[in-house]
Amino acid sequence: MTAIKQLFRPYLYKLLTMSLSASNSKKKRTSLKKRLEEIIPDITGQYTNIKFDGVKGFRSMKTRSLHTFQMSFLIKSIKDIFGQQKRSLNIVDIGDSSGNHLIYLNSLAKDQNLEIRSISVNLDKQAVDKISKKGLEAICCRAEEVHKRIPGLEVDLFMSFEMVEHLLDPASFMRSMAKNSNSNHMVITVPYVKNSRVGLHHLRAGDKNRKVYAEECHIFELSPEDWNLLFEFSGWKVVICERFTQYPKWHILSWTKFLWRKFDFDGFYGVLLEKDTAVSDNYMDWPEE
């Protein structure tokens, strides 16, 4: 059976790569994807513990497609919040593993005469060192403690890409950000699954003895509807949202959604959140804030 899987693996990944390409085209993000490739030609250092291995081209296409969705949604969110009112922004990226998104943003912002001051946050010292070597400001701490590490900094926007699903307690994190940060907005993206589930995929695969790090371990993978409930419960309301599927809709490759659901996710889900603690304050047993 293993030999058969290895035989068909290249064909599977070639098909999934084609699916991603078609999805980008349908969403009219091909030109932005090319622009991001020009800004950072090599993204193989995106992660610390996840390597760009496997079938050539698939991991790169998957990561590039995700970056394109994230930057498209981030730019849309910044325009929605600030319009042309502000020419400089303080942005904190929580869970930044490489600095790539902030390099993208700084380059794209120059086209709009917008100045960005950024701080990256990660609990992985290797990631922080990697970001610092690129000339970006970075601090090493847990996401849950970020408000303690940058007290007094006026943050215009927090952003966090594919991070909250790695947290042991995402509700307490979101509540802490609502009560203790001075920013009114967050942009978050998470994996998009149709039905909520516990992640822990290494355990599902029977790999119980391997040491795993937060970067590679999803705790909760929720549906968009359940994420929205958790955000509201934790002190945030959804202003705008968007779903990116890794398969094109209404296309000859639409059926590949069943392959994505089997081997990965439907896609990714992005939200622009605005602080609103009216519902959250009705819960009487939050940890000390």
N, C-alpha and C positions, 0 to 999 in steps of 0.2 A: 504493500500500500504506500509506503514512504517513497519508493522508487517511482511509482505512478504519479504521486504528488509532485515530485521533483521534475518529472518529465513535462507535466502540464503547467508548471509554475510560470515559465517565461511567457506562455500564451495568455495566462490569466492577467499578469501584470501589464502586458502589452494592451490588452483589452481595456483594463482599468485606466491606463494612460490615455488611450483614445477617448474614453468617457470623460475624463477631466478636461481634455482639450476641447471637446464639443461643448461641455458645460460652460467653460470660459467664453467660448465664442457666442453661445446663446445669450449670455449675460452681458455681452459687449464689453468684456474686460481684457481683451487680448492686447490692446494698445497699452493699458496700464501695466499689464504683466511684463511687456517688453521694456517699458520705462524702468520698472524695478530691477529687471535684469541688467540694464545699463548702469544703474546706480551701484548695485552689488553683484558683480558677475559670478562670484563664488559663495554659495551659501552652505557648503558642506560643514562649516563650523557652527551651524545653527544651535545644535544641542550639545550637551556635555556627555550624556550616557547613551544617547541614541545615535547610531551611526548610519551614514548614507550607504548602506550595503544593499544586497538583493539585486534584482534585475536593473540593469543600467537605465536610468532615465525616470523610473517610476517615482522613487523617493523625491527626486528633484522636482518633477512635475507636480506631485502632491503638495510639497511644501511651497512651491512657487504659487500654486493656485490658492492655497490658504492665505499666503501673504497678500496676494492681490485682493482677495475678498476683504481681509482685515483692513488694509489701507484704504480701499474704496469706502468701506463703512466708516472708518475713522474720519476721513476727510468730509464725508457727508455730515457726520455728527458735529464736527467743529463748525461747519457752516451753519448748521441748525442752531447751535448754541450762541455763537458769537457773531455770525454774519461778517460784516466789515467793521464792527465796532472796535476790535482790539487788534493791534499790530504786533503784540508780543504775548506769548503764553508760557506759563510754567506748567509743565506736564510731567507726571510721575508714572512710570511704567512698572507695575507690580508683577513680578514673576518673569522679568526680562532675562532671556537665556543667552543673548548674543549681542544686543545693541542694534540689530539689523533694522527693526521697525523704526527706531529713532533716527537712524541714518537715512532711511527712506523719507521719513517725515521732514527732517531738516532740509533735505534736497528739494522735496516737493513744495515746502513752505517758501523757499527762496523764490520760486516761480510766482508766488502770490505776495511777495514782499512782506512775509510774515516771519517774525523771529521766534525761535523756540528755545527755551531753557529746559533741559530735561534732567531727570534723575531716574536711574534704573535701580530696581530693588530685586534681590534674589537671595535665598538662603544658601545657595551653592557658591562657595568661595571661588571655585574655578570659573564659574560664569561671571562673577563680579570682576575677577582679574582680567578675563577676556574682554569685557566691556570697557574697563578702564584703559586697557592698552590701545583701544580705538579712539581714545581722547574724550570719552563720555564720562559723566559723573555717575558713580554707582556706589551703593551701600549694601553691605551684607547683613540681612536680617530676615526674619520670618514675615510673611505677608501680614499676619495678625498684629505685628508690632510696628508697622510702618509709621503710624501716627506718632509714636514715641521717638522715632529716629529723625523726623524732620519737623519738630515743633516750631511753630511760628512762620513756616514757609507758606505763603499764599499760593495754593495750588489751584490752577484754573480747571484742570481736568486730570483725573486718574484714568489710566487705561490698563487693561489686563487681558491678555490674549491666551486662551487655553491654560488657565491657571486655577480657577476656582474648583474645577472638577478634581484637582489634586489635593484639595484641603480636607483635613479630617473633619472640620466643622465650618462649612461655608456660611451658615446662617449667622454664627457669632462673628465671623470676619466681616460680613456685610453690615451687621448691626454696629460693630465697632467703627467702621468707616463712616457710617451715617452719623454717629454721635460724637466722634472724636476728630474727624477731619474737617478742614475749613473749605473744602471744595463741595460744590453742589451737584457735580456731575461725574459719572463714570461711564466709560465705554468698555464693554466686556464681550468677548466671544468665547463660546464653549462648543464642544462637539454636539452635533444635532443627531439625536436618536428619536425614533417615532414613539417608543415606549421606554419609560424610565427603568433604570436598572442599577444595581451595584456593579462597578467596574471590576477591579481586582483581577485582571485578565491573566496574570501569571498564575494565580491560583486556579482559575478555570481550566488552564492548560495543564494543570497537575505539576507545575514547577514550584513546589513548596519549599525547597531548600535554597533557592537562589536569593542572594541579597538584592533588594531593589531600593531605588532612590525615589524621592518624591516626583522628580521630573518624569519618570517613566511609569508612575502608578496612579491610575484614576481610581478615586474612591466612589464618587457618585457621578453617574451619567444620566441626566434627567432630560425629559422631553421639554420643549420650549414652554409648554403650558405650566409644567411643574417648576421650572426655573422662575417663571414670572411670579408664581405664587410665593416662592421663597424670597425673591427680591422684595415684594410688597411686605411680606411678614417681617423682613429685616430692615425696613426703613427706606426703600427706594421704589419709585414708580417708573414704568417703562414709557419713554417718550417716543422713540422709534425702534423698530426691530426689523431684522431681515434674515432670511434663511438662504444659505448657499448649499445646493446639493452637488455632490461629486459626480452626478450623472445628469445629462441634459433632459429636460422635460419636453414631451411631445417631439420625440426624436427616435430614430431607429435604434439608438443605444439606451433608450430609457429603461429597458428591462435590466440593465446592469445594476439597478438599485438593489436587486436581490443579492447580487454578489457583494456589493458594498455593505449591506446589512449583515451578511454572513462573515465577512473578513475585516470589516472596519466600522464606519458610521455612514449614515445617509449623507452627512456633510457637516456644516457648521452653522451656528446660530449667533447673531450679533444683536446687542441691545445698547441703546443709549439710555442711561438711567439718570433720574433727577431725585435729589434727596427729598423724602417726604415720610416723616416718622409717625404720622397720625395713626396708622394701623399698628405699626411696630410698638408704639408706646402702650398699647392695650395689653401686651404680654407682660406679666408682672414678675417673671422669674429669669430675666436676663442675668448673665454673670455680672460681677461688679464692673462698672465702666469708668 
